[in-house]
Amino acid sequence: MNRWRIVYLPLLALLLCIMLHPPAAGGFPLAFQDSGGNRITINQPPRRVVSLVPSITEIIVRIGAEDVLKGATLHCADRIDNNQTAVVGGFFSPSKQRIAALSPDMVFISDIHQKLVSRLDLPGCRFVMLKTKALADSFQHISLLGKLLEKEKKAAAVAAANQAKLDLVGQKVTSIDPDKRRRVIRLMGRRSVMTPGADSFQNEMIRAAGGIPHNIDQTGDIINISKQQWQQFNPQVIYGCGRDQRLAEKFFSQPGWKDVAAVQKGRIYYFPCELTCRAATRS
């Protein structure tokens, strides 16, 4: 009897412990730090996700995790191909009522959503900020979302395919003579001429595509550019999206602003915003 107790009681206790507290699936619990500097630990994969960030929505869909995506913004709609994901408003003004109605266990946000988060009462919900400042961030986000949503193999394949295309572009642009590379700027702003800062992923993309981005000594998502800085850089190619064309119509007829190579030669282009403002799975 004593031998039975010594050998089997510990085993029974272990079995009971496993039954009451089964081990977490896959790589859980998963600990990481988001772009806001928050240390986050997730014990199990999220099952009801709301994404307020178009680049994150794009990744979720591309890695095949759309079934957990219960809500997204109107600006994410171009990536969603089902009737199960509710629209919770626009990127800049999502509806807290619509988000709350979906009972999410995880919401992906950007830094402009901090005020919204403070007004949301969602017990048990985790708010995660994944901000893209550089192309490398997009690959990190793909990897992290693959782990979070249990789509690691698909995420790895998407990242590898994207990197292969970037490498191919890199091989092609190395043959461009430095004297033939064009000075390129991303046009932004509504009341004044603005552009992404020197450390932005947009400037990194210009460089990766064989262009020369501005070297204004200012960092950030968006910075003001003076008429003098504009003329000193003298862009040979200008590109924008959405309502940026209104800004061009307002300023590019004015002295100084119109006196650059791109305006004089008509090298001004407008693309869909998902190409100019997003670094995710199609960089």
C-alpha positions, 0 to 999 in steps of 0.5 A: 500500500505504501509503495502504491502511494509512493508511485501512483499518488504523484502520477494521479496528482499530475494527471489531475493538474493537467486536466484542470490546467491543460498546457497552452497551445503552440507557443503560448503564453506569448510575451512581446513588446508593442510599439507603444513600449507595452510589455504584453503576455498572451496566454492563448490565441485571440479569437475575436480581433478588431483591427483599426490599422490597415497595414495590420488588417492586410497582414491578417488577411494575407496570412489566412487568419481572416476568420478571427477578424470580426471588425476593421475600418473602412480604410481596410475594406480593400483587403477584406473579402468576406461578409463576416468582418464588420466595418467599425468606422474610418481609420481616424474616427472609428466608432467605440459603440461598434467596436464594443458590440463585437466583444473583441479580445484583441484590438490593434491600434495606432498612436492616434487611437489612444483617446479612443482606447481610454473611452472603451470599456472592454474587460479582458480585451488587449490593445496592441499597437504595431507601428511601422516606422521602417520596412523591417518593422513590417516583417516583424509584424508579419512574424508576430501576427503569425505567432499570435494567430497560429499562422506561422508557416503562412506568415513565414512564406509571405515574408519570404516572398515579399523579401525575395521581390525586394531583393530582386528590385535591389539587384536591378537598381544597383545598375542605375548610374548615380547621376541618373537617379532621380530626386523623389518626394512624397507629397502630403499635407492639406494647408501646407506642403508636408512630407514624411520625415527622414526616418520614415519607411516612405523614404526607405522605399524611395531609396530601395526603388532606386530614387533619392529621398530628401535629406531634411534633418527632421524625423517623424511620420510627417514634417513641414517643408519650407519653400526654401527646403523645397527649392534646395531639394528640387524634386524631379519626381513627386508622388501622392495619394487621395486628396494630395492632388488638391494641395498640388493644385493650390501650391504648384501654381505659386512662385517657388513651389512651381519652380522645381524640375518635377512640376516643370516637367509634369512628373507628378503621380498619384497612387492608391493610398495603400501603396503610398501609406502602407508597408505590410505584405506588399512593400 
